[in-house]
Amino acid sequence: MIETILGRRSVREAFAERAVPEEVVRSIVSCGLAAPSSKNAQPWRLHVVTDRAILGHLARTVEQAKNAARYVPLDPATGEPRRWTSTVAESAHVLGHVPLAIFIENRGEFSSGRTTVAAATGDVLRSALVGYGFEMIGLGACIQTMWLAAEHHGLHGVFMGDPLIAEDEIRSTLGTDNDFAGVLCLGYADGGVPPKEYVDDLVVWHRPDETA
Ligand SMILES: Cc1cc2nc3c(=O)[nH]c(=O)nc-3n(C[C@H](O)[C@H](O)[C@H](O)COP(=O)(O)O)c2cc1C
């Protein structure tokens, strides 16, 4: 398990045409459903898409979305774009070339979704953001669990938030009014991406004082 965790990297290219067997997909999905979530609310609904026509349609919609070239996180204090450049075109390409994509819907029991949160103010907004954050943490656990399960089965891929630029089309294609957290794209590919270095200064140790 440790090897799988430390070896996992985002893979975005060279996916084989080969379909993912149904029992493998089911195994991955059941691992996602086993993830922890605040209050055990299980804020996810998983849309498992293996239909290449749907993936091709959504990939084109993402690629052609308005402002695709400028889709980067904004600074909420200024409304100005943050330092990153848009990766929407690359993400659309991935979506159009994988045999399996799992779209993660947020059922939003705590937050009722982004639009509701955005309409709140003051202390209600602050509290709603905590609930929304907890939902996202649960969804993140679900996503990572599926990703690691997929690696265990010899699959590689990447989780992507960029496709949310076309979230309305994703909603209507997949048949829900709820928000999405993103999409986990998976397939058979040469992993080939080296493991990351452990970054020691991102960990702070608070050990017992051994001199006391
Ligand atoms: C919330 C989130 C959103 C992401 N969105 C995208 C995306 O839209 N497109 C993409 O190619 N990668 C996306 N990624 C993958 C990250 O770029 C990747 O995890 C990061 O660069 C670290 O590389 P690694 O996964 O190989 O460790 C996303 C990852 C996370 C956790």
The ligand as a Tripos MOL2 file, in Angstrom:
@<TRIPOS>MOLECULE
LIG
   31    33     1     0     0
SMALL
NO_CHARGES

@<TRIPOS>ATOM
      1 C1         -8.2490   19.5410   -6.6040 C.3       1 LIG1
      2 C2         -7.3410   19.1690   -7.7480 C.ar      1 LIG1
      3 C3         -7.5960   19.6700   -9.0130 C.ar      1 LIG1
      4 C4         -6.7870   19.3090  -10.0860 C.ar      1 LIG1
      5 N1         -7.1060   19.7510  -11.3440 N.ar      1 LIG1
      6 C5         -6.3610   19.3570  -12.3840 C.ar      1 LIG1
      7 C6         -6.7430   19.7090  -13.7040 C.ar      1 LIG1
      8 O1         -7.7700   20.3600  -13.9180 O.2       1 LIG1
      9 N2         -5.9770   19.2790  -14.7340 N.ar      1 LIG1
     10 C7         -4.8530   18.5300  -14.5270 C.ar      1 LIG1
     11 O2         -4.2010   18.1570  -15.5030 O.2       1 LIG1
     12 N3         -4.4630   18.1600  -13.2880 N.ar      1 LIG1
     13 C8         -5.2050   18.5410  -12.2190 C.ar      1 LIG1
     14 N4         -4.8680   18.1410  -10.9560 N.ar      1 LIG1
     15 C9         -3.6560   17.3050  -10.7510 C.3       1 LIG1
     16 C10        -2.5170   18.1380  -10.1680 C.3       1 LIG1
     17 O3         -2.0070   19.0000  -11.1550 O.3       1 LIG1
     18 C11        -1.4380   17.1850   -9.6480 C.3       1 LIG1
     19 O4         -1.9730   16.3670   -8.6300 O.3       1 LIG1
     20 C12        -0.2670   17.9620   -9.0760 C.3       1 LIG1
     21 O5          0.4000   18.6900  -10.0840 O.3       1 LIG1
     22 C13         0.7360   17.0410   -8.3750 C.3       1 LIG1
     23 O6          1.2070   16.0330   -9.2530 O.3       1 LIG1
     24 P1          1.0270   14.4700   -8.9340 P.3       1 LIG1
     25 O7         -0.4480   14.1640   -8.9130 O.co2     1 LIG1
     26 O8          1.7480   13.7480  -10.0340 O.co2     1 LIG1
     27 O9          1.6150   14.2030   -7.5870 O.co2     1 LIG1
     28 C14        -5.6650   18.4670   -9.8750 C.ar      1 LIG1
     29 C15        -5.4210   17.9480   -8.6010 C.ar      1 LIG1
     30 C16        -6.2490   18.2840   -7.5550 C.ar      1 LIG1
     31 C17        -6.0080   17.6690   -6.1890 C.3       1 LIG1
@<TRIPOS>BOND
     1     1     2 1
     2     2     3 ar
     3     2    30 ar
     4     3     4 ar
     5     4     5 ar
     6     4    28 ar
     7     5     6 ar
     8     6     7 ar
     9     6    13 1
    10     7     8 2
    11     7     9 ar
    12     9    10 ar
    13    10    11 2
    14    10    12 ar
    15    12    13 ar
    16    13    14 ar
    17    14    15 1
    18    14    28 ar
    19    15    16 1
    20    16    17 1
    21    16    18 1
    22    18    19 1
    23    18    20 1
    24    20    21 1
    25    20    22 1
    26    22    23 1
    27    23    24 1
    28    24    25 2
    29    24    26 1
    30    24    27 1
    31    28    29 ar
    32    29    30 ar
    33    30    31 1
@<TRIPOS>SUBSTRUCTURE
     1 LIG1         1 GROUP 0 **** ****
